Amino acid sequence: MLIHGFTSSPTEMAGLAETLRTHGYRVDLPLLPGHASRPEALLKVKYQDWIATVESALRTMQSETVQQIVIGLSMGGVLALHLAAHYNFAGVIALAPALKLPLWKEIGIRLLSPFNLTRRKTHGPDVNDDHGRALLDSYREYPLPATREVFRLQRLVRGELARITMPLFVAHSLQDHTIPVHNVDYLLQQIKSKHVEKMLVHDSYHVLTVDRDRERIFTRILEFIAKVT
């Protein structure tokens, strides 16, 4: 199961999904509520709705398959970690997991969110590769109040990390402008998994699945899946 990030859509996971399918894996790409519509749709969504969506998708997958891997990007990585804390499956993969924003950014968003302002992504998605950026179907702006649900989800999952014991693979870019790379160290300090793999890349920004290191990351993902299944 491949889980996309906040303000994005399953499109950002399409390349990885195709790679997995060519290697014989079944792939599910749930659409998180409030996404692939209009930015205002996010105002009607609670973080519990995102959790309910991925939990339902996982239960369906578990009823129809023998082993499962959950892969999430950014906020999707946070949701994948939530599933890993509550369900049993073969392994979890977190790509640029958005467990914590930079403090200055979170404070700024919290101060502005009560005023129902909309934030525009001035430079578009955080992608180094122009071709990769063009592949994305994500919101160019989003209502700031919607980010409060992201903060609530982050706080919940940070408190659940110690429950994770399954194999984990985490990848992050040293040039990520959205989520600091120290999220990786924080994650690895909190979980209880014995099988842990970490990959740091240098030529990508935040959306790893469409950026310049994507093929290297896809190869490592395939290797990780082969080890744990």
C-alpha positions in Angstrom: 0.0 0.0 0.0 1.3 3.4 -1.0 0.1 6.5 0.9 0.6 9.9 -0.6 1.3 13.2 1.3 -0.6 16.3 2.5 -2.0 18.4 -0.4 -0.9 15.8 -2.9 -2.4 12.7 -4.6 -1.6 9.1 -5.5 0.1 10.6 -8.6 3.3 11.2 -6.6 3.4 7.4 -6.0 2.7 6.4 -9.6 6.3 5.7 -10.6 7.0 3.6 -7.5 3.7 1.8 -8.0 4.7 0.9 -11.6 8.1 -0.4 -10.5 6.4 -2.6 -7.9 3.9 -4.0 -10.3 6.6 -4.9 -12.8 8.2 -7.0 -10.1 4.9 -8.9 -9.5 3.5 -7.0 -6.5 -0.1 -6.0 -6.1 -0.3 -2.2 -5.4 -3.1 -0.2 -3.7 -3.0 3.6 -3.7 -5.7 5.0 -1.4 -6.8 8.6 -1.9 -6.8 10.5 1.4 -10.0 12.6 2.1 -9.8 16.2 1.0 -7.2 15.5 -1.7 -7.4 15.5 -5.5 -10.3 17.9 -5.4 -10.1 21.5 -4.3 -7.9 22.9 -1.5 -11.0 24.0 0.4 -12.0 20.3 0.7 -9.3 20.0 3.3 -11.3 22.2 5.7 -13.9 19.5 6.0 -11.5 16.8 7.0 -10.2 15.6 10.4 -7.0 13.6 10.8 -9.2 10.7 12.0 -10.6 10.6 8.5 -7.1 10.0 7.0 -6.5 7.3 9.6 -9.8 5.6 8.9 -9.0 5.5 5.2 -5.7 3.8 5.5 -6.9 1.4 8.2 -9.8 0.3 5.9 -7.4 -0.1 3.0 -5.0 -2.2 5.0 -7.7 -4.4 6.4 -9.0 -5.0 2.9 -5.5 -5.8 1.7 -4.9 -8.2 4.6 -8.1 -10.1 3.8 -6.9 -10.6 0.2 -3.1 -11.1 0.4 -0.6 -13.1 2.4 1.9 -10.4 3.3 1.8 -6.7 3.2 4.2 -3.7 3.0 3.0 -0.2 3.8 4.9 2.7 2.1 4.2 6.4 2.9 5.7 9.7 1.7 5.7 12.7 4.0 2.4 12.8 5.9 1.7 9.5 4.2 4.9 8.2 6.0 3.3 9.3 9.3 0.2 7.4 8.5 2.3 4.3 7.6 4.0 4.5 10.9 0.6 4.7 12.7 -0.4 1.5 10.9 2.9 -0.1 11.9 2.1 0.8 15.6 -1.3 -0.9 15.5 -1.3 -3.7 12.9 0.9 -6.7 12.0 2.4 -6.8 8.5 5.8 -7.5 6.9 7.4 -4.1 7.0 7.0 -0.4 6.8 8.7 2.2 4.6 8.8 5.8 5.5 9.9 8.3 2.8 10.7 11.8 4.2 8.4 11.1 7.1 6.8 14.4 8.3 6.9 13.7 12.1 8.1 17.2 13.0 8.1 20.5 11.1 10.8 23.1 11.8 9.8 24.9 15.0 9.7 28.3 13.4 7.5 27.1 10.6 5.1 25.4 13.0 4.8 28.4 15.2 4.1 30.7 12.2 1.4 28.4 10.9 -0.2 28.1 14.3 -0.3 31.9 14.7 -1.9 32.4 11.3 -4.2 29.4 11.0 -7.1 31.0 13.1 -7.4 33.7 10.4 -8.5 31.3 7.7 -5.7 32.3 5.4 -4.5 30.4 2.4 -0.9 29.6 1.9 0.4 29.4 -1.6 3.4 27.2 -2.5 5.5 29.9 -4.1 7.9 27.6 -5.8 5.5 24.7 -6.2 6.3 21.2 -4.9 9.6 20.7 -3.2 11.2 18.8 -6.1 14.7 19.3 -7.6 13.9 17.6 -10.9 11.8 19.7 -13.3 10.5 16.7 -15.1 9.5 15.1 -11.8 7.8 18.2 -10.7 5.7 18.2 -13.8 4.4 14.7 -13.0 2.7 15.8 -9.8 -1.0 16.6 -9.4 -1.0 18.5 -6.1 -2.5 21.6 -4.7 -0.7 24.8 -5.3 -2.1 26.3 -2.2 -3.9 25.1 0.9 -5.9 26.6 3.8 -3.8 27.1 6.8 -6.4 25.9 9.3 -6.2 22.4 7.6 -2.6 22.1 8.9 -3.9 21.9 12.5 -5.1 18.4 11.6 -1.6 17.5 10.4 -0.2 18.7 13.7 -2.7 16.6 15.6 -1.8 13.5 13.5 1.9 14.2 14.1 1.5 14.5 17.8 -0.6 11.3 18.0 1.9 9.2 16.0 5.0 10.5 17.8 3.4 9.1 20.9 3.0 5.7 19.2 6.5 5.2 17.8 7.7 3.1 20.7 5.1 0.5 19.7 6.8 -0.2 16.3 8.8 -3.4 16.3 8.5 -4.5 12.6 11.2 -4.1 10.0 11.5 -0.5 8.8 13.2 1.3 5.9 13.5 5.1 6.0 14.8 7.4 3.3 15.3 11.2 3.4 17.1 13.9 1.5 19.8 16.1 3.0 18.4 18.9 0.8 14.8 18.5 1.9 13.3 22.0 2.3 10.0 20.8 3.7 10.8 18.3 6.5 14.2 18.5 8.3 16.4 15.4 7.9 16.7 15.1 11.7 13.2 13.5 11.6 15.1 10.3 10.7 17.2 10.3 13.8 14.2 11.1 15.9 12.3 8.2 14.4 15.1 5.7 14.9 15.6 6.8 18.5 11.9 6.1 19.3 11.1 2.8 17.6 11.9 -0.7 18.9 12.5 -2.3 15.5 15.5 -4.6 15.3 15.7 -4.6 11.4 16.2 -0.9 10.5 17.6 0.4 7.2 18.4 4.1 6.6 19.1 5.8 3.3 20.1 9.5 2.9 20.3 11.0 -0.6 21.8 14.2 -1.8 20.3 15.1 -5.2 16.6 15.3 -4.3 14.4 17.6 -2.3 11.2 16.4 -0.5 9.1 14.4 -2.9 11.5 11.5 -3.2 9.3 9.4 -5.4 9.6 11.8 -8.4 13.0 13.4 -7.8 16.5 12.6 -9.1 17.3 9.8 -6.6 14.1 8.0 -7.2 15.6 5.0 -9.1 18.2 4.4 -6.4 15.5 4.6 -3.7 13.2 2.3 -5.7 16.0 -0.3 -5.9 16.6 -0.1 -2.1 12.8 -0.5 -1.5 12.7 -3.6 -3.7 15.7 -5.0 -1.8 14.1 -4.3 1.5 10.8 -5.9 0.5 12.7 -9.0 -0.7 14.4 -9.3 2.7 11.3 -9.0 4.9 8.8 -11.0 2.9 
